[in-house]
């Protein structure tokens, strides 16, 4: 019941998530997402090492996950630096 009251005080669900998610936790989750995207990209590129001499374009999925992690991390840093008085 307390969670419902807190949610009703927020204008949107996004504000509720931002209020509940601490900045440090957001930084850690973003680092994990970005790191997993980098590992996935490395795995996707290293699966076929016999064609290493060719230019291999990595698939879009791992790159998107890695960039999502970077944007999440930048958002956490932005939240840390812009505190509303």
C-alpha positions in Angstrom: 0.0 0.0 0.0 2.9 2.4 0.7 4.4 1.8 -2.7 1.0 2.7 -4.3 0.9 5.9 -2.4 4.4 6.8 -3.5 3.6 6.0 -7.1 0.5 8.2 -7.0 2.5 11.1 -5.8 4.6 10.9 -9.0 3.3 12.3 -12.2 4.5 9.5 -14.4 5.9 6.0 -14.0 9.3 7.3 -15.2 9.5 9.8 -12.4 8.7 7.0 -9.9 11.5 4.8 -11.3 14.0 7.7 -11.2 13.1 8.4 -7.7 13.4 4.8 -6.6 16.6 4.1 -8.5 19.7 5.5 -6.7 22.4 7.2 -8.8 25.1 4.7 -7.7 22.8 1.8 -8.6 22.1 3.2 -12.0 25.9 3.6 -12.6 26.5 0.0 -11.7 23.7 -1.4 -13.8 24.9 0.8 -16.8 28.4 -0.5 -16.4 27.1 -4.1 -16.4 25.0 -3.5 -19.5 27.9 -1.8 -21.3 30.4 -4.5 -20.4 28.1 -7.3 -21.4 27.5 -5.5 -24.8 31.3 -5.3 -25.2 31.7 -9.0 -24.4 28.9 -10.0 -26.7 30.5 -7.9 -29.5 33.9 -9.6 -29.0 32.2 -13.0 -29.0 30.3 -12.2 -32.2 33.5 -11.0 -33.9 35.7 -13.9 -32.6 33.4 -16.8 -33.6 34.9 -17.0 -37.1 38.6 -16.3 -36.7 39.5 -18.0 -40.0 38.2 -14.9 -41.8 40.2 -12.5 -39.6 41.9 -10.9 -42.6 38.5 -9.7 -44.0 36.7 -6.7 -42.7 33.9 -8.0 -40.5 31.1 -5.6 -39.7 29.8 -6.6 -36.2 26.0 -7.3 -35.9 23.8 -4.5 -34.7 22.5 -6.2 -31.5 25.7 -6.2 -29.4 26.6 -2.7 -30.5 23.2 -1.5 -29.5 23.5 -3.1 -26.1 26.9 -1.6 -25.5 25.7 1.9 -26.6 22.7 1.6 -24.4 25.0 0.9 -21.4 27.1 4.0 -22.3 24.0 6.2 -22.5 22.7 4.8 -19.2 26.0 5.6 -17.6 26.1 9.1 -19.0 22.6 9.6 -17.7 23.7 8.6 -14.2 26.6 11.0 -14.3 24.3 13.7 -15.5 22.0 13.0 -12.6 24.9 13.2 -10.2 26.1 16.5 -11.5 22.7 18.3 -11.7 21.0 18.2 -8.3 18.0 20.3 -8.0 18.2 22.6 -4.9 
